[in-house]
Amino acid sequence: MANYDKGDLVRCAGAFTNSAGTAIDPTAVLFKVKDPSGNITTYTYLTDAELVKDSTGNYHVDVDADEVGTWYYRYYSTGTGQAAGEGTFDVLETEF
């Protein structure tokens, strides 16, 4: 788990591959983020500009770390290339 300062922009990346390890674009790609207060925001690729495709199978969302505590995120896909992955990061209060 990585640590960030309050106010950082945290890049959360997700990668999708087939069983042979080749990068693929799933039918639908979604991203959820839960802030320390429990608020959940969902982004859908091609609907929400925040969910960006970098290259075949590689996506990211830049999260505004505006609250101290542990953040949770999850990438998942449906249809062809169905998969899921999760991660967390901590946001710390700065001394200044």
PyMOL commands that set and color helices and strands:
alter all, ss='L'
color gray80, all
select strands_A, chain A and resi 2-5+9-15+28-34+40-44+52-55+58-64+69-78+83-92
alter strands_A, ss='S'
color yellow, strands_A
deselect
rebuild
show_as cartoon
